Amino acid sequence: ARHNMKRILIAVASALLITAAAPVLAGEVGVKVHLDPNPAANGACPATVVFHGQIETAKPMDVTFHWRRSDGATHEKTKHFEKAGKHQVSEPWTLERNYKGWEQIEITSPVQVKSEKALFEVRCGKSGK
C-alpha cells in the first residue's frame, strides 16, 4: 500500500499544471470554466493523473458539469456554490498502461460551455522492485 501511495503521489505531483488559456465566459449568466492544460504522469503503473479546473460564478447557483474523457467515459456532478467567485474542481483518472489522451469539463446547466481539452500522456516505467 505504501509503494502504491508513493506512485500516486509521484503522478499527482507530476500532474501539477501550468495555467494557460483564458477562461470561457458563458453569456450573461456569469459562469466561466477553465481546465489547467497538459497534465503528465510518469513512473510505475498504475498511475493516477489528477485534473484541476476552475468554475467561476457571478452569483450563488447550482452548476451541473461533466468530466469528459478521450476514452468516452463521462462523470456528471452537480455542485451548489453558495457565493460568487472561483471554485476549484478536480478529477482523478487512474491508468494501468501507457496512454495518450485528454479530459475536458463541460458545463450543462445553467448554461452550456466547455473548457479546453487538457492533453496528457502516461508513460509507465519500472516499478523499482
Secondary structure by P-SEA (a helix, b strand, c coil): caaaaaaaaaaaaaaccccccccccccccbbbbbbbcbbbbbccccbbbbbbbbbbbcccbbbbbbbcccccbbbbbbbbbccccbbbbbbbbbbccccccbbbbbbcccbbbbcccccbbbbbccccc
